[in-house]
Amino acid sequence: MEIILKYFPDLTPDQIDKFRKLRELYSYWNSQINVVSRKDIDELYERHVLHSLAISEVIKFSPGSEILDIGTGGGFPGIPLAILFPESNFHLVDSIGKKIKVVNEVSQSLGLRNIQAEHIRAEQVKNKFDFIVSRAVTNLSSFKNWIKGKIKKEQINSLKNGVLYLKGGDLTQEIKESGLNCQLFPLNEYYSEDFFETKSIVYWKQKTK
């Protein structure tokens, strides 16, 4: 938890309380349904919570923003972002039902009212959103096809509506093959821990329909 307070010293007492509860909740649910790798559960705050919150280094979601988290797994990046941005709304989807069960249980335990979780494939989502977020669920070319027609035209944020995709490694070839006009935000510019050395946020403005 200290690593979260290191980078987010201005959290409200309620936000601090919610973030603190994440360890106990995920330790319990991970023993029931494996949603975080066993070796990562001890590094929950660095590798999952702070990694999710990195999106806030690129954008501060405006109140009323609608954000879709695709392939959320156990709730990352959606749940940490929902705690940080209580006036924005988050729709978390995953194709694996047991993972959405964990999202619902964690959200209810924390009293998060700005999360809707759904067991559904990304391609089946019908609504439109200001932003789509995700953590490396597939290659960029495939992901681009999953989200066609899901971005709103109306802008209410300082950053143009689009996709914020957390991914690691050398992405040069993958971006080239995707044909996307991307902007990279290396996370080692924000966080000093070794884990973030090769991690980035890939941002692109999605064409709207």
ABEGO torsion letter per residue (X at the ends): XAAAAAABAABBAAAAAAAAAAAAAAAAAAAABBABBAAAAAAAAAAAAAAAAAAAAABBBBBGBBBBBBGAEAGOAAAAAAAABAABBBBBBBABAAAAAAAAAAAAAAGBAABBBBBBBAAABABBBABBBBBGABBAAAAAAAABGABBABBABABBBEBBBBBBEBAAAAAAAAGBBBBBBBAAAABABAAAAABBBBBBBBBBX
